[in-house]
Each structure stands twice: as C-alpha cells, then as structure tokens.
Amino acid sequence: MHYRIFGTPMPAVTLTLDRGEEIYTQSGGMIWMSEGFSMETNMKGGLLGGIGRMFAGESLFLATYAAQHDNAEITMASSFPGEIRMLEIGSGKEYIAQKNAFLCATKNVSVSAYVTGVKAGFFGGEGFILQKYSGQGLAFLELDGTIVERELAPGEVIKVNTGNVAAFETSVEYSSEMVKGFANILFGGEGLFLTTLKGPGKVWLQTMSAAGLAQRIIPYIPTGGSSN
C-alpha cells in the first residue's frame, strides 16, 4: 500500500492498494475511487464496538473497501481545516486521539473508545471518551489547525490549553490541573484547568480545535429575529 497526503487547508489522502488489500472508513468518508473496489458496510467489532465508536465521535457503521486488482486508488478527505497524519501501529505502539479524529485505517487496526479518569474527563477539555488505536497497521487521523509533534522525555511535562491535545502515545500520562493564582483564573483567559501530558512518549498538539473555532464564530451568527 502507498499513500499520498495533499491539500491545504482541507487535506485529503489518496491510497493506492494492491489486490486483496483493504481500507475502512466511517460511512461517507470516501470522496472518489477508481474501478476495482468492493464495498462492505458493517459494524466492525460488533454492536458493542459500534456503540463505543459512537461515544468516541464516530459513526455506528463503517465502510470497508477491498481492492480487486493492483494499483486501485481511493481518496478520503478531511471534514475540517487542518492536517492529516498517519500513525504506524504495532510493535507495542498504541495511541489515544481526540474525538472525531478517525479518517481511515487498514483492516487490522482497531479503533475503540478510551475512557479517561474523572478529573481529566471533567476538566481536561476532551471529555470522558477519547479514541484508542491498537492492533497492527496504518491509521490516518484528521486533526485541527496546524499540528506540532513533540517527543517527551521520561518525566518531562508539557501543559496544554484545553482542546489543543490532538493525540498521544499510550505511554504518555494524561491528566489535568487547576490554574494557580486568583488573578490568573479571573483574568488570564485560559480557563480554570490545563491539560497535563507527562512523558515518555510522542504527542501531537493542534493550534486550533473545532470547538474553539465554533465559540469564536457563534457571536457573529445572526439571530432569528427580524427588524422592520
């Protein structure tokens, strides 16, 4: 399998598959494809797996595309301005990502719900349910804004504004802490809590989140009232 990520600010990925190779995506994720694919829609992982994906921001049903001949091409596109990143999963490498991050993955990759702790769920900015990527193969994530990749050393800590954590390796400790200082809480503009990531492991940070962008746009949306 080969892939090519292209486009900005609404990126897409074109995958070139040989006979027998498969890729799956959430319903409606495919944009265009060449001839030579079979399509099957099902609840990958069964009913419980589908319900778990729904809590993690994805669809109940998934569409699997299998190549019927070599060099078959299929394209998936992001639904929000940002970047598409590829994760190579296996050999002990597993990942946690924000809700709605899943774009597509090879057949032996599992996407499931990941439940955070109570404090992190309430105050970490991402909610109680995130996405976990495990198994063996490649996964493609659609992330918001511009992405910065950081490698945290053992014990190294980075504090992130809520909603700006895109993904991290499962070796990274994910928690939240309250902003210190009364004036900082009232006038700092960063909210009461920050997300804390503690190494070792790799993290992906995003300069924008869909929720943050929506909050900035809402004040400019006209209300339903009319004037004479």
N, C-alpha and C positions, 0 to 999 in steps of 0.2 A: 504494500500500500504506500502511495505517495500522497502528499498533501501540499496545498499552496494557500496561504492566508493572504488576502489582498483587500484593499479598500480602506478609506477613512472619510468621514467619521463613522460610517456604518459598514463595518468589515464583514467579509464572508470567507468561507473556506471551501475550496474545491478539492475533493478527494478522488484519486484515481485507484480503482480496485481491480484486482485480477479475479478470474473465475473462482467462485466459492467464498470470496471474502465478503464480510458483512459489516454494515454500519447501522446503528439505530439512533433515532432522534425522537423528540416529543412530537405529537401529532401536529402537522402543519409546519414542521421545521425545514422540510425540503423546499428549495427555491426552483432549481431546474436540474435535469439529469439527462444523460444520453440514453439511447436504447440499450436494452440488455440487462435491466434490473427486474427482479421480482420483489414485490412488496407484501409484507405481512404485518397487520396491526393487532397487537395483543397487550395484555397486562404482564409485562416482563416481571418475573418474580412473584406472580400470582396476585390475588386480591390484596393481601396484606402489603406486599411490595408496592402495589399501585397506590394504596391509601397513604403509605409512608411518603411516596414521592409527592402526592398532593399536598401534604403538610409542609413539605420542603419547597413548595412553589412550582412544581412541575405537573404535567398532565397525567391523568389516570392511565391512559393508553399510550403506547409507544409504537412507532412505525420502524420496522426493520427492512432494510434494503440489501438484497443479496445480488452480487454481480454474476451474471450468466456467462460472461466471456471476459477476456483480458482487456485492460485499458478502458473499463467503463467509468465514466465520470459523473459525479453527483456533487451538488453545491448546497451548502447550508449557510444561512445569513443570520447575523445578529439582529435582535429586535430593538436595540437601544444603542445610542452613540457610545463608543468605547473601543475595546480591543478584544480579539480572540486569542486565547492562549492554549497551548497544547500541554497536557500532562502525560508523562510516561509512567504508568502504574505497574507495580510488580516489584519483586525482589525486596519485599518489606516496605516499599514506599506506598503509603496511603495518604489521602488528602481530605481536608474539610474546606468547603466553599460556601459562600453566601447563597441565600435562596435565589432561585431563578437563574443560576449560573450555567446550568447544563445546556449544552448545544447539541452534541452528538458524541458517540463513543463506539469503539469496536465491541464485538459481541461478548467478550469475556470480562468486560468491565461492569462492575455493579455500582449503581447509584442508589443510595438509600438515605433515610432520614437519620440525622445525628442530633441527639438531644443534649443541649448544654446544661450546665448547672443552673440552680435557681437564680443566683445573683447575676451571673452572666446573661441569663435569659431575660431578666427584667431590665438590666441596665447596660448590657453590652452593645446595644444598638442593632443587633441582628435578629433578636427574638430567641425563643426556646429551640426552634428547629432549624438546623442548617443541613447541608448536603454532605454526605460522605462518599468518597470514591475509592473503591477497592477492587481486587481481582488482578487481572493481567491484561495489559493492552494500552491503548491510547484513548484519552478523553479530551474533548475540546470544550472550553468554557468561554462564555460571553461575559466580559467584565466591563464595568462602567468607567468612563473617562480615560485618563492616561494611567497606565499601570507601572508601578515601581516594584522591582523584585529585590528582596533583601535576604541575605543569609545570616541568621542569628547564631552566634557562638553559644556554647553551653553557658547558661546563666544570664546571657545578655537579654535585656528587656527593652522593648520599644512600646511607647504609649501612643495610641491612635484615637483620633476623634471617632465617635460612634458612627457606624455606617461606612467607614472607609477601609475596613478589612475585607478584601476580596476573597482570599484563600490562604491556606497554610498547611504545612505538613502536620500529620497527627503527632509528631514528636514535639511540637510546639505547645506550650501550655497557654490556654486561652482563658482569660478572666476579666474582671472589671474592677475599677477602684474609683472612689469619690475624689473629685477635685478638692484640693486643700485651699483653705482661705475663704473667709466670708465674702470679701470683695470680689474674688475670682469667681465665686459661684453666682453672685448677683450681676456682675458687670463684665465677666470675661467672655461671654458669648459662646462658650463651648459646651454648655450644659453641665449637669451635676456629675456625670461619670465619664471616664475614659476607658477604652478597651486596652487591656494589657496583654502583650504577647511576649512570652519568655522562651528563649532558645534552649536546646539547639533545634535548628531546622530552618526551612525556607518559608518566607511569607510573601504574599503579593498584596500590595496596597493600591487603592484606587483614589484618584484625585476628586472623584465625584461619585455620588450614589444616585440611583433613580429616585429614592425617597427625598433626598436633599434637593434635587432639581425640582421635584414636584412642589416642595414647600416654597421655593423661590418663585415659581410660576403662578401658583394659586392666587396671590394678591392681585394679579393683573388680569385674571379671568373675569369677564363681565358677569354680573349677577342677572337673575331672571327678570328683574323689574324693568319697566319701560317708562320713558319720560314723554310728556306731551310737548 
